[in-house]
Amino acid sequence: MARKVKVHVYLKPGVLDVQGKAVEGALHSLGWPGVANARVGKMIEFDLADDVADPEAEVKRMCETLLANTVIESYRVEVA
């Protein structure tokens, strides 16, 4: 049986989030003026084989190599 992995990737504070601004503007125009500081991220979900010795370290290596642009993005890993 495999482990379920979720990786949440989001822009670091201070990095302009154009998508977040667009979402915020759209919500305002649709009648939700109380929304502020909207940020858009992504979630990557996959199964990881049970035989991986250190799954969190392995997923971190995946993030540093491919899943996140660590210059402008941060990430959070969940391994179930």
mmCIF file of the N, C-alpha and C atoms, coordinates in Angstrom:
data_MODEL
# 
_entry.id   MODEL 
# 
loop_
_atom_site.group_PDB 
_atom_site.id 
_atom_site.type_symbol 
_atom_site.label_atom_id 
_atom_site.label_alt_id 
_atom_site.label_comp_id 
_atom_site.label_asym_id 
_atom_site.label_entity_id 
_atom_site.label_seq_id 
_atom_site.pdbx_PDB_ins_code 
_atom_site.Cartn_x 
_atom_site.Cartn_y 
_atom_site.Cartn_z 
_atom_site.occupancy 
_atom_site.B_iso_or_equiv 
_atom_site.pdbx_formal_charge 
_atom_site.auth_seq_id 
_atom_site.auth_comp_id 
_atom_site.auth_asym_id 
_atom_site.auth_atom_id 
_atom_site.pdbx_PDB_model_num 
ATOM 1   N N  . MET A 1 1  ? 0.840   -1.185 0.000  1.00 0.00 ? 1  MET A N  1 
ATOM 2   C CA . MET A 1 1  ? 0.000   0.000  0.000  1.00 0.00 ? 1  MET A CA 1 
ATOM 3   C C  . MET A 1 1  ? 0.888   1.253  0.000  1.00 0.00 ? 1  MET A C  1 
ATOM 4   N N  . ALA A 1 2  ? 0.462   2.291  -0.664 1.00 0.00 ? 2  ALA A N  1 
ATOM 5   C CA . ALA A 1 2  ? 1.258   3.504  -0.799 1.00 0.00 ? 2  ALA A CA 1 
ATOM 6   C C  . ALA A 1 2  ? 0.831   4.566  0.210  1.00 0.00 ? 2  ALA A C  1 
ATOM 7   N N  . ARG A 1 3  ? 1.752   5.465  0.487  1.00 0.00 ? 3  ARG A N  1 
ATOM 8   C CA . ARG A 1 3  ? 1.456   6.618  1.335  1.00 0.00 ? 3  ARG A CA 1 
ATOM 9   C C  . ARG A 1 3  ? 0.858   7.724  0.480  1.00 0.00 ? 3  ARG A C  1 
ATOM 10  N N  . LYS A 1 4  ? -0.106  8.447  1.033  1.00 0.00 ? 4  LYS A N  1 
ATOM 11  C CA . LYS A 1 4  ? -0.687  9.609  0.363  1.00 0.00 ? 4  LYS A CA 1 
ATOM 12  C C  . LYS A 1 4  ? 0.164   10.825 0.711  1.00 0.00 ? 4  LYS A C  1 
ATOM 13  N N  . VAL A 1 5  ? 0.534   11.585 -0.305 1.00 0.00 ? 5  VAL A N  1 
ATOM 14  C CA . VAL A 1 5  ? 1.343   12.778 -0.116 1.00 0.00 ? 5  VAL A CA 1 
ATOM 15  C C  . VAL A 1 5  ? 0.602   13.973 -0.697 1.00 0.00 ? 5  VAL A C  1 
ATOM 16  N N  . LYS A 1 6  ? 0.631   15.081 0.041  1.00 0.00 ? 6  LYS A N  1 
ATOM 17  C CA . LYS A 1 6  ? 0.109   16.350 -0.456 1.00 0.00 ? 6  LYS A CA 1 
ATOM 18  C C  . LYS A 1 6  ? 1.211   17.391 -0.281 1.00 0.00 ? 6  LYS A C  1 
ATOM 19  N N  . VAL A 1 7  ? 1.456   18.139 -1.347 1.00 0.00 ? 7  VAL A N  1 
ATOM 20  C CA . VAL A 1 7  ? 2.428   19.227 -1.303 1.00 0.00 ? 7  VAL A CA 1 
ATOM 21  C C  . VAL A 1 7  ? 1.665   20.511 -1.619 1.00 0.00 ? 7  VAL A C  1 
ATOM 22  N N  . HIS A 1 8  ? 1.695   21.455 -0.699 1.00 0.00 ? 8  HIS A N  1 
ATOM 23  C CA . HIS A 1 8  ? 1.058   22.749 -0.883 1.00 0.00 ? 8  HIS A CA 1 
ATOM 24  C C  . HIS A 1 8  ? 2.151   23.744 -1.251 1.00 0.00 ? 8  HIS A C  1 
ATOM 25  N N  . VAL A 1 9  ? 2.023   24.393 -2.408 1.00 0.00 ? 9  VAL A N  1 
ATOM 26  C CA . VAL A 1 9  ? 3.015   25.346 -2.887 1.00 0.00 ? 9  VAL A CA 1 
ATOM 27  C C  . VAL A 1 9  ? 2.346   26.711 -2.961 1.00 0.00 ? 9  VAL A C  1 
ATOM 28  N N  . TYR A 1 10 ? 3.038   27.726 -2.446 1.00 0.00 ? 10 TYR A N  1 
ATOM 29  C CA . TYR A 1 10 ? 2.467   29.070 -2.434 1.00 0.00 ? 10 TYR A CA 1 
ATOM 30  C C  . TYR A 1 10 ? 3.594   30.086 -2.544 1.00 0.00 ? 10 TYR A C  1 
ATOM 31  N N  . LEU A 1 11 ? 3.247   31.283 -3.041 1.00 0.00 ? 11 LEU A N  1 
ATOM 32  C CA . LEU A 1 11 ? 4.240   32.331 -3.198 1.00 0.00 ? 11 LEU A CA 1 
ATOM 33  C C  . LEU A 1 11 ? 4.708   32.835 -1.834 1.00 0.00 ? 11 LEU A C  1 
ATOM 34  N N  . LYS A 1 12 ? 5.979   33.174 -1.754 1.00 0.00 ? 12 LYS A N  1 
ATOM 35  C CA . LYS A 1 12 ? 6.516   33.722 -0.519 1.00 0.00 ? 12 LYS A CA 1 
ATOM 36  C C  . LYS A 1 12 ? 5.924   35.107 -0.272 1.00 0.00 ? 12 LYS A C  1 
ATOM 37  N N  . PRO A 1 13 ? 5.854   35.508 0.998  1.00 0.00 ? 13 PRO A N  1 
ATOM 38  C CA . PRO A 1 13 ? 5.375   36.864 1.302  1.00 0.00 ? 13 PRO A CA 1 
ATOM 39  C C  . PRO A 1 13 ? 6.230   37.893 0.568  1.00 0.00 ? 13 PRO A C  1 
ATOM 40  N N  . GLY A 1 14 ? 5.590   38.929 0.071  1.00 0.00 ? 14 GLY A N  1 
ATOM 41  C CA . GLY A 1 14 ? 6.304   39.976 -0.645 1.00 0.00 ? 14 GLY A CA 1 
ATOM 42  C C  . GLY A 1 14 ? 6.399   39.764 -2.142 1.00 0.00 ? 14 GLY A C  1 
ATOM 43  N N  . VAL A 1 15 ? 6.111   38.547 -2.607 1.00 0.00 ? 15 VAL A N  1 
ATOM 44  C CA . VAL A 1 15 ? 6.123   38.267 -4.046 1.00 0.00 ? 15 VAL A CA 1 
ATOM 45  C C  . VAL A 1 15 ? 4.734   38.608 -4.589 1.00 0.00 ? 15 VAL A C  1 
ATOM 46  N N  . LEU A 1 16 ? 4.688   39.444 -5.630 1.00 0.00 ? 16 LEU A N  1 
ATOM 47  C CA . LEU A 1 16 ? 3.417   39.856 -6.207 1.00 0.00 ? 16 LEU A CA 1 
ATOM 48  C C  . LEU A 1 16 ? 2.654   38.643 -6.731 1.00 0.00 ? 16 LEU A C  1 
ATOM 49  N N  . ASP A 1 17 ? 1.422   38.504 -6.285 1.00 0.00 ? 17 ASP A N  1 
ATOM 50  C CA . ASP A 1 17 ? 0.558   37.402 -6.703 1.00 0.00 ? 17 ASP A CA 1 
ATOM 51  C C  . ASP A 1 17 ? -0.506  37.950 -7.643 1.00 0.00 ? 17 ASP A C  1 
ATOM 52  N N  . VAL A 1 18 ? -0.227  37.943 -8.937 1.00 0.00 ? 18 VAL A N  1 
ATOM 53  C CA . VAL A 1 18 ? -1.130  38.494 -9.941 1.00 0.00 ? 18 VAL A CA 1 
ATOM 54  C C  . VAL A 1 18 ? -2.456  37.738 -9.940 1.00 0.00 ? 18 VAL A C  1 
ATOM 55  N N  . GLN A 1 19 ? -2.409  36.413 -9.845 1.00 0.00 ? 19 GLN A N  1 
ATOM 56  C CA . GLN A 1 19 ? -3.648  35.631 -9.805 1.00 0.00 ? 19 GLN A CA 1 
ATOM 57  C C  . GLN A 1 19 ? -4.463  35.964 -8.562 1.00 0.00 ? 19 GLN A C  1 
ATOM 58  N N  . GLY A 1 20 ? -3.794  36.108 -7.445 1.00 0.00 ? 20 GLY A N  1 
ATOM 59  C CA . GLY A 1 20 ? -4.490  36.456 -6.206 1.00 0.00 ? 20 GLY A CA 1 
ATOM 60  C C  . GLY A 1 20 ? -5.188  37.800 -6.321 1.00 0.00 ? 20 GLY A C  1 
ATOM 61  N N  . LYS A 1 21 ? -4.512  38.779 -6.927 1.00 0.00 ? 21 LYS A N  1 
ATOM 62  C CA . LYS A 1 21 ? -5.117  40.099 -7.126 1.00 0.00 ? 21 LYS A CA 1 
ATOM 63  C C  . LYS A 1 21 ? -6.337  40.001 -8.038 1.00 0.00 ? 21 LYS A C  1 
ATOM 64  N N  . ALA A 1 22 ? -6.254  39.180 -9.083 1.00 0.00 ? 22 ALA A N  1 
ATOM 65  C CA . ALA A 1 22 ? -7.388  39.004 -9.995 1.00 0.00 ? 22 ALA A CA 1 
ATOM 66  C C  . ALA A 1 22 ? -8.567  38.357 -9.275 1.00 0.00 ? 22 ALA A C  1 
ATOM 67  N N  . VAL A 1 23 ? -8.303  37.353 -8.461 1.00 0.00 ? 23 VAL A N  1 
ATOM 68  C CA . VAL A 1 23 ? -9.363  36.694 -7.690 1.00 0.00 ? 23 VAL A CA 1 
ATOM 69  C C  . VAL A 1 23 ? -9.992  37.687 -6.721 1.00 0.00 ? 23 VAL A C  1 
ATOM 70  N N  . GLU A 1 24 ? -9.159  38.442 -6.037 1.00 0.00 ? 24 GLU A N  1 
ATOM 71  C CA . GLU A 1 24 ? -9.661  39.434 -5.090 1.00 0.00 ? 24 GLU A CA 1 
ATOM 72  C C  . GLU A 1 24 ? -10.554 40.460 -5.795 1.00 0.00 ? 24 GLU A C  1 
ATOM 73  N N  . GLY A 1 25 ? -10.115 40.973 -6.942 1.00 0.00 ? 25 GLY A N  1 
ATOM 74  C CA . GLY A 1 25 ? -10.908 41.935 -7.698 1.00 0.00 ? 25 GLY A CA 1 
ATOM 75  C C  . GLY A 1 25 ? -12.231 41.349 -8.160 1.00 0.00 ? 25 GLY A C  1 
ATOM 76  N N  . ALA A 1 26 ? -12.199 40.104 -8.614 1.00 0.00 ? 26 ALA A N  1 
ATOM 77  C CA . ALA A 1 26 ? -13.429 39.452 -9.061 1.00 0.00 ? 26 ALA A CA 1 
ATOM 78  C C  . ALA A 1 26 ? -14.397 39.259 -7.898 1.00 0.00 ? 26 ALA A C  1 
ATOM 79  N N  . LEU A 1 27 ? -13.894 38.856 -6.756 1.00 0.00 ? 27 LEU A N  1 
ATOM 80  C CA . LEU A 1 27 ? -14.767 38.684 -5.591 1.00 0.00 ? 27 LEU A CA 1 
ATOM 81  C C  . LEU A 1 27 ? -15.385 40.012 -5.171 1.00 0.00 ? 27 LEU A C  1 
ATOM 82  N N  . HIS A 1 28 ? -14.600 41.083 -5.220 1.00 0.00 ? 28 HIS A N  1 
ATOM 83  C CA . HIS A 1 28 ? -15.142 42.412 -4.894 1.00 0.00 ? 28 HIS A CA 1 
ATOM 84  C C  . HIS A 1 28 ? -16.281 42.761 -5.849 1.00 0.00 ? 28 HIS A C  1 
ATOM 85  N N  . SER A 1 29 ? -16.049 42.527 -7.148 1.00 0.00 ? 29 SER A N  1 
ATOM 86  C CA . SER A 1 29 ? -17.068 42.898 -8.136 1.00 0.00 ? 29 SER A CA 1 
ATOM 87  C C  . SER A 1 29 ? -18.314 42.012 -8.041 1.00 0.00 ? 29 SER A C  1 
ATOM 88  N N  . LEU A 1 30 ? -18.183 40.849 -7.450 1.00 0.00 ? 30 LEU A N  1 
ATOM 89  C CA . LEU A 1 30 ? -19.323 39.946 -7.282 1.00 0.00 ? 30 LEU A CA 1 
ATOM 90  C C  . LEU A 1 30 ? -20.039 40.149 -5.947 1.00 0.00 ? 30 LEU A C  1 
ATOM 91  N N  . GLY A 1 31 ? -19.601 41.159 -5.194 1.00 0.00 ? 31 GLY A N  1 
ATOM 92  C CA . GLY A 1 31 ? -20.327 41.487 -3.971 1.00 0.00 ? 31 GLY A CA 1 
ATOM 93  C C  . GLY A 1 31 ? -19.678 41.080 -2.672 1.00 0.00 ? 31 GLY A C  1 
ATOM 94  N N  . TRP A 1 32 ? -18.417 40.697 -2.700 1.00 0.00 ? 32 TRP A N  1 
ATOM 95  C CA . TRP A 1 32 ? -17.700 40.361 -1.466 1.00 0.00 ? 32 TRP A CA 1 
ATOM 96  C C  . TRP A 1 32 ? -16.564 41.356 -1.244 1.00 0.00 ? 32 TRP A C  1 
ATOM 97  N N  . PRO A 1 33 ? -16.898 42.581 -0.834 1.00 0.00 ? 33 PRO A N  1 
ATOM 98  C CA . PRO A 1 33 ? -15.875 43.618 -0.683 1.00 0.00 ? 33 PRO A CA 1 
ATOM 99  C C  . PRO A 1 33 ? -14.955 43.399 0.516  1.00 0.00 ? 33 PRO A C  1 
ATOM 100 N N  . GLY A 1 34 ? -15.312 42.520 1.413  1.00 0.00 ? 34 GLY A N  1 
ATOM 101 C CA . GLY A 1 34 ? -14.511 42.287 2.607  1.00 0.00 ? 34 GLY A CA 1 
ATOM 102 C C  . GLY A 1 34 ? -13.316 41.372 2.391  1.00 0.00 ? 34 GLY A C  1 
ATOM 103 N N  . VAL A 1 35 ? -13.137 40.853 1.191  1.00 0.00 ? 35 VAL A N  1 
ATOM 104 C CA . VAL A 1 35 ? -12.008 39.966 0.902  1.00 0.00 ? 35 VAL A CA 1 
ATOM 105 C C  . VAL A 1 35 ? -10.753 40.806 0.702  1.00 0.00 ? 35 VAL A C  1 
ATOM 106 N N  . ALA A 1 36 ? -9.670  40.408 1.325  1.00 0.00 ? 36 ALA A N  1 
ATOM 107 C CA . ALA A 1 36 ? -8.402  41.132 1.183  1.00 0.00 ? 36 ALA A CA 1 
ATOM 108 C C  . ALA A 1 36 ? -7.244  40.149 1.168  1.00 0.00 ? 36 ALA A C  1 
ATOM 109 N N  . ASN A 1 37 ? -6.176  40.548 0.517  1.00 0.00 ? 37 ASN A N  1 
ATOM 110 C CA . ASN A 1 37 ? -4.923  39.784 0.500  1.00 0.00 ? 37 ASN A CA 1 
ATOM 111 C C  . ASN A 1 37 ? -5.095  38.361 -0.037 1.00 0.00 ? 37 ASN A C  1 
ATOM 112 N N  . ALA A 1 38 ? -5.863  38.188 -1.096 1.00 0.00 ? 38 ALA A N  1 
ATOM 113 C CA . ALA A 1 38 ? -6.054  36.863 -1.694 1.00 0.00 ? 38 ALA A CA 1 
ATOM 114 C C  . ALA A 1 38 ? -4.737  36.373 -2.299 1.00 0.00 ? 38 ALA A C  1 
ATOM 115 N N  . ARG A 1 39 ? -4.420  35.131 -2.064 1.00 0.00 ? 39 ARG A N  1 
ATOM 116 C CA . ARG A 1 39 ? -3.215  34.509 -2.600 1.00 0.00 ? 39 ARG A CA 1 
ATOM 117 C C  . ARG A 1 39 ? -3.640  33.199 -3.258 1.00 0.00 ? 39 ARG A C  1 
ATOM 118 N N  . VAL A 1 40 ? -3.052  32.891 -4.387 1.00 0.00 ? 40 VAL A N  1 
ATOM 119 C CA . VAL A 1 40 ? -3.364  31.659 -5.104 1.00 0.00 ? 40 VAL A CA 1 
ATOM 120 C C  . VAL A 1 40 ? -2.140  30.756 -5.050 1.00 0.00 ? 40 VAL A C  1 
ATOM 121 N N  . GLY A 1 41 ? -2.365  29.494 -4.754 1.00 0.00 ? 41 GLY A N  1 
ATOM 122 C CA . GLY A 1 41 ? -1.278  28.521 -4.717 1.00 0.00 ? 41 GLY A CA 1 
ATOM 123 C C  . GLY A 1 41 ? -1.684  27.284 -5.495 1.00 0.00 ? 41 GLY A C  1 
ATOM 124 N N  . LYS A 1 42 ? -0.950  26.211 -5.262 1.00 0.00 ? 42 LYS A N  1 
ATOM 125 C CA . LYS A 1 42 ? -1.297  24.954 -5.912 1.00 0.00 ? 42 LYS A CA 1 
ATOM 126 C C  . LYS A 1 42 ? -1.070  23.820 -4.924 1.00 0.00 ? 42 LYS A C  1 
ATOM 127 N N  . MET A 1 43 ? -1.788  22.729 -5.162 1.00 0.00 ? 43 MET A N  1 
ATOM 128 C CA . MET A 1 43 ? -1.638  21.553 -4.329 1.00 0.00 ? 43 MET A CA 1 
ATOM 129 C C  . MET A 1 43 ? -1.369  20.374 -5.259 1.00 0.00 ? 43 MET A C  1 
ATOM 130 N N  . ILE A 1 44 ? -0.325  19.653 -4.957 1.00 0.00 ? 44 ILE A N  1 
ATOM 131 C CA . ILE A 1 44 ? 0.067   18.480 -5.742 1.00 0.00 ? 44 ILE A CA 1 
ATOM 132 C C  . ILE A 1 44 ? -0.136  17.269 -4.845 1.00 0.00 ? 44 ILE A C  1 
ATOM 133 N N  . GLU A 1 45 ? -0.877  16.293 -5.332 1.00 0.00 ? 45 GLU A N  1 
ATOM 134 C CA . GLU A 1 45 ? -1.199  15.108 -4.545 1.00 0.00 ? 45 GLU A CA 1 
ATOM 135 C C  . GLU A 1 45 ? -0.749  13.873 -5.309 1.00 0.00 ? 45 GLU A C  1 
ATOM 136 N N  . PHE A 1 46 ? -0.085  12.953 -4.607 1.00 0.00 ? 46 PHE A N  1 
ATOM 137 C CA . PHE A 1 46 ? 0.344   11.725 -5.256 1.00 0.00 ? 46 PHE A CA 1 
ATOM 138 C C  . PHE A 1 46 ? 0.554   10.632 -4.222 1.00 0.00 ? 46 PHE A C  1 
ATOM 139 N N  . ASP A 1 47 ? 0.689   9.399  -4.704 1.00 0.00 ? 47 ASP A N  1 
ATOM 140 C CA . ASP A 1 47 ? 0.992   8.247  -3.859 1.00 0.00 ? 47 ASP A CA 1 
ATOM 141 C C  . ASP A 1 47 ? 2.488   7.994  -3.909 1.00 0.00 ? 47 ASP A C  1 
ATOM 142 N N  . LEU A 1 48 ? 3.062   7.625  -2.773 1.00 0.00 ? 48 LEU A N  1 
ATOM 143 C CA . LEU A 1 48 ? 4.485   7.317  -2.674 1.00 0.00 ? 48 LEU A CA 1 
ATOM 144 C C  . LEU A 1 48 ? 4.631   5.918  -2.093 1.00 0.00 ? 48 LEU A C  1 
ATOM 145 N N  . ALA A 1 49 ? 5.464   5.132  -2.704 1.00 0.00 ? 49 ALA A N  1 
ATOM 146 C CA . ALA A 1 49 ? 5.647   3.737  -2.279 1.00 0.00 ? 49 ALA A CA 1 
ATOM 147 C C  . ALA A 1 49 ? 6.025   3.651  -0.803 1.00 0.00 ? 49 ALA A C  1 
ATOM 148 N N  . ASP A 1 50 ? 5.522   2.634  -0.130 1.00 0.00 ? 50 ASP A N  1 
ATOM 149 C CA . ASP A 1 50 ? 5.787   2.430  1.297  1.00 0.00 ? 50 ASP A CA 1 
ATOM 150 C C  . ASP A 1 50 ? 7.247   2.115  1.592  1.00 0.00 ? 50 ASP A C  1 
ATOM 151 N N  . ASP A 1 51 ? 7.988   1.641  0.602  1.00 0.00 ? 51 ASP A N  1 
ATOM 152 C CA . ASP A 1 51 ? 9.361   1.220  0.865  1.00 0.00 ? 51 ASP A CA 1 
ATOM 153 C C  . ASP A 1 51 ? 10.359  2.383  0.880  1.00 0.00 ? 51 ASP A C  1 
ATOM 154 N N  . VAL A 1 52 ? 9.889   3.615  0.720  1.00 0.00 ? 52 VAL A N  1 
ATOM 155 C CA . VAL A 1 52 ? 10.782  4.773  0.805  1.00 0.00 ? 52 VAL A CA 1 
ATOM 156 C C  . VAL A 1 52 ? 11.148  4.974  2.269  1.00 0.00 ? 52 VAL A C  1 
ATOM 157 N N  . ALA A 1 53 ? 12.445  4.961  2.567  1.00 0.00 ? 53 ALA A N  1 
ATOM 158 C CA . ALA A 1 53 ? 12.916  4.977  3.948  1.00 0.00 ? 53 ALA A CA 1 
ATOM 159 C C  . ALA A 1 53 ? 12.533  6.254  4.697  1.00 0.00 ? 53 ALA A C  1 
ATOM 160 N N  . ASP A 1 54 ? 12.710  7.405  4.099  1.00 0.00 ? 54 ASP A N  1 
ATOM 161 C CA . ASP A 1 54 ? 12.400  8.684  4.739  1.00 0.00 ? 54 ASP A CA 1 
ATOM 162 C C  . ASP A 1 54 ? 11.517  9.491  3.786  1.00 0.00 ? 54 ASP A C  1 
ATOM 163 N N  . PRO A 1 55 ? 10.206  9.244  3.824  1.00 0.00 ? 55 PRO A N  1 
ATOM 164 C CA . PRO A 1 55 ? 9.324   9.858  2.828  1.00 0.00 ? 55 PRO A CA 1 
ATOM 165 C C  . PRO A 1 55 ? 9.334   11.385 2.867  1.00 0.00 ? 55 PRO A C  1 
ATOM 166 N N  . GLU A 1 56 ? 9.381   11.987 4.030  1.00 0.00 ? 56 GLU A N  1 
ATOM 167 C CA . GLU A 1 56 ? 9.371   13.453 4.099  1.00 0.00 ? 56 GLU A CA 1 
ATOM 168 C C  . GLU A 1 56 ? 10.626  14.038 3.470  1.00 0.00 ? 56 GLU A C  1 
ATOM 169 N N  . ALA A 1 57 ? 11.763  13.441 3.711  1.00 0.00 ? 57 ALA A N  1 
ATOM 170 C CA . ALA A 1 57 ? 13.002  13.913 3.093  1.00 0.00 ? 57 ALA A CA 1 
ATOM 171 C C  . ALA A 1 57 ? 12.966  13.719 1.585  1.00 0.00 ? 57 ALA A C  1 
ATOM 172 N N  . GLU A 1 58 ? 12.403  12.617 1.151  1.00 0.00 ? 58 GLU A N  1 
ATOM 173 C CA . GLU A 1 58 ? 12.311  12.336 -0.289 1.00 0.00 ? 58 GLU A CA 1 
ATOM 174 C C  . GLU A 1 58 ? 11.401  13.351 -0.982 1.00 0.00 ? 58 GLU A C  1 
ATOM 175 N N  . VAL A 1 59 ? 10.262  13.647 -0.373 1.00 0.00 ? 59 VAL A N  1 
ATOM 176 C CA . VAL A 1 59 ? 9.346   14.622 -0.959 1.00 0.00 ? 59 VAL A CA 1 
ATOM 177 C C  . VAL A 1 59 ? 9.972   16.016 -0.931 1.00 0.00 ? 59 VAL A C  1 
ATOM 178 N N  . LYS A 1 60 ? 10.708  16.329 0.116  1.00 0.00 ? 60 LYS A N  1 
ATOM 179 C CA . LYS A 1 60 ? 11.408  17.618 0.166  1.00 0.00 ? 60 LYS A CA 1 
ATOM 180 C C  . LYS A 1 60 ? 12.385  17.733 -1.001 1.00 0.00 ? 60 LYS A C  1 
ATOM 181 N N  . ARG A 1 61 ? 13.104  16.660 -1.298 1.00 0.00 ? 61 ARG A N  1 
ATOM 182 C CA . ARG A 1 61 ? 14.019  16.678 -2.448 1.00 0.00 ? 61 ARG A CA 1 
ATOM 183 C C  . ARG A 1 61 ? 13.249  16.895 -3.745 1.00 0.00 ? 61 ARG A C  1 
ATOM 184 N N  . MET A 1 62 ? 12.059  16.290 -3.843 1.00 0.00 ? 62 MET A N  1 
ATOM 185 C CA . MET A 1 62 ? 11.220  16.501 -5.035 1.00 0.00 ? 62 MET A CA 1 
ATOM 186 C C  . MET A 1 62 ? 10.831  17.971 -5.168 1.00 0.00 ? 62 MET A C  1 
ATOM 187 N N  . CYS A 1 63 ? 10.459  18.568 -4.046 1.00 0.00 ? 63 CYS A N  1 
ATOM 188 C CA . CYS A 1 63 ? 10.059  19.975 -4.057 1.00 0.00 ? 63 CYS A CA 1 
ATOM 189 C C  . CYS A 1 63 ? 11.224  20.871 -4.461 1.00 0.00 ? 63 CYS A C  1 
ATOM 190 N N  . GLU A 1 64 ? 12.379  20.630 -3.897 1.00 0.00 ? 64 GLU A N  1 
ATOM 191 C CA . GLU A 1 64 ? 13.552  21.458 -4.180 1.00 0.00 ? 64 GLU A CA 1 
ATOM 192 C C  . GLU A 1 64 ? 14.017  21.287 -5.624 1.00 0.00 ? 64 GLU A C  1 
ATOM 193 N N  . THR A 1 65 ? 13.755  20.126 -6.209 1.00 0.00 ? 65 THR A N  1 
ATOM 194 C CA . THR A 1 65 ? 14.201  19.836 -7.570 1.00 0.00 ? 65 THR A CA 1 
ATOM 195 C C  . THR A 1 65 ? 13.197  20.259 -8.630 1.00 0.00 ? 65 THR A C  1 
ATOM 196 N N  . LEU A 1 66 ? 11.897  20.029 -8.379 1.00 0.00 ? 66 LEU A N  1 
ATOM 197 C CA . LEU A 1 66 ? 10.909  20.219 -9.435 1.00 0.00 ? 66 LEU A CA 1 
ATOM 198 C C  . LEU A 1 66 ? 9.621   20.912 -9.001 1.00 0.00 ? 66 LEU A C  1 
ATOM 199 N N  . LEU A 1 67 ? 9.052   20.520 -7.887 1.00 0.00 ? 67 LEU A N  1 
ATOM 200 C CA . LEU A 1 67 ? 7.684   20.909 -7.569 1.00 0.00 ? 67 LEU A CA 1 
ATOM 201 C C  . LEU A 1 67 ? 7.510   22.363 -7.154 1.00 0.00 ? 67 LEU A C  1 
ATOM 202 N N  . ALA A 1 68 ? 8.558   22.996 -6.632 1.00 0.00 ? 68 ALA A N  1 
ATOM 203 C CA . ALA A 1 68 ? 8.465   24.394 -6.201 1.00 0.00 ? 68 ALA A CA 1 
ATOM 204 C C  . ALA A 1 68 ? 9.663   25.172 -6.715 1.00 0.00 ? 68 ALA A C  1 
ATOM 205 N N  . ASN A 1 69 ? 9.414   26.410 -7.094 1.00 0.00 ? 69 ASN A N  1 
ATOM 206 C CA . ASN A 1 69 ? 10.498  27.339 -7.428 1.00 0.00 ? 69 ASN A CA 1 
ATOM 207 C C  . ASN A 1 69 ? 10.870  28.022 -6.124 1.00 0.00 ? 69 ASN A C  1 
ATOM 208 N N  . THR A 1 70 ? 11.874  27.511 -5.438 1.00 0.00 ? 70 THR A N  1 
ATOM 209 C CA . THR A 1 70 ? 12.169  27.953 -4.078 1.00 0.00 ? 70 THR A CA 1 
ATOM 210 C C  . THR A 1 70 ? 12.710  29.379 -3.995 1.00 0.00 ? 70 THR A C  1 
ATOM 211 N N  . VAL A 1 71 ? 12.973  29.999 -5.125 1.00 0.00 ? 71 VAL A N  1 
ATOM 212 C CA . VAL A 1 71 ? 13.369  31.409 -5.111 1.00 0.00 ? 71 VAL A CA 1 
ATOM 213 C C  . VAL A 1 71 ? 12.162  32.270 -4.729 1.00 0.00 ? 71 VAL A C  1 
ATOM 214 N N  . ILE A 1 72 ? 10.986  31.928 -5.256 1.00 0.00 ? 72 ILE A N  1 
ATOM 215 C CA . ILE A 1 72 ? 9.796   32.742 -5.012 1.00 0.00 ? 72 ILE A CA 1 
ATOM 216 C C  . ILE A 1 72 ? 8.664   31.990 -4.325 1.00 0.00 ? 72 ILE A C  1 
ATOM 217 N N  . GLU A 1 73 ? 8.804   30.684 -4.146 1.00 0.00 ? 73 GLU A N  1 
ATOM 218 C CA . GLU A 1 73 ? 7.726   29.887 -3.551 1.00 0.00 ? 73 GLU A CA 1 
ATOM 219 C C  . GLU A 1 73 ? 8.191   29.147 -2.302 1.00 0.00 ? 73 GLU A C  1 
ATOM 220 N N  . SER A 1 74 ? 7.255   28.941 -1.412 1.00 0.00 ? 74 SER A N  1 
ATOM 221 C CA . SER A 1 74 ? 7.440   28.084 -0.244 1.00 0.00 ? 74 SER A CA 1 
ATOM 222 C C  . SER A 1 74 ? 6.540   26.872 -0.428 1.00 0.00 ? 74 SER A C  1 
ATOM 223 N N  . TYR A 1 75 ? 6.752   25.862 0.391  1.00 0.00 ? 75 TYR A N  1 
ATOM 224 C CA . TYR A 1 75 ? 5.901   24.673 0.287  1.00 0.00 ? 75 TYR A CA 1 
ATOM 225 C C  . TYR A 1 75 ? 5.739   24.036 1.658  1.00 0.00 ? 75 TYR A C  1 
ATOM 226 N N  . ARG A 1 76 ? 4.682   23.245 1.761  1.00 0.00 ? 76 ARG A N  1 
ATOM 227 C CA . ARG A 1 76 ? 4.393   22.491 2.975  1.00 0.00 ? 76 ARG A CA 1 
ATOM 228 C C  . ARG A 1 76 ? 4.054   21.080 2.546  1.00 0.00 ? 76 ARG A C  1 
ATOM 229 N N  . VAL A 1 77 ? 4.607   20.092 3.230  1.00 0.00 ? 77 VAL A N  1 
ATOM 230 C CA . VAL A 1 77 ? 4.436   18.678 2.851  1.00 0.00 ? 77 VAL A CA 1 
ATOM 231 C C  . VAL A 1 77 ? 3.592   17.978 3.909  1.00 0.00 ? 77 VAL A C  1 
ATOM 232 N N  . GLU A 1 78 ? 2.636   17.159 3.445  1.00 0.00 ? 78 GLU A N  1 
ATOM 233 C CA . GLU A 1 78 ? 1.851   16.280 4.313  1.00 0.00 ? 78 GLU A CA 1 
ATOM 234 C C  . GLU A 1 78 ? 2.018   14.864 3.825  1.00 0.00 ? 78 GLU A C  1 
ATOM 235 N N  . VAL A 1 79 ? 2.481   13.978 4.684  1.00 0.00 ? 79 VAL A N  1 
ATOM 236 C CA . VAL A 1 79 ? 2.608   12.557 4.334  1.00 0.00 ? 79 VAL A CA 1 
ATOM 237 C C  . VAL A 1 79 ? 1.706   11.787 5.288  1.00 0.00 ? 79 VAL A C  1 
ATOM 238 N N  . ALA A 1 80 ? 0.755   11.045 4.713  1.00 0.00 ? 80 ALA A N  1 
ATOM 239 C CA . ALA A 1 80 ? -0.185  10.271 5.542  1.00 0.00 ? 80 ALA A CA 1 
ATOM 240 C C  . ALA A 1 80 ? 0.260   8.826  5.628  1.00 0.00 ? 80 ALA A C  1 
# 
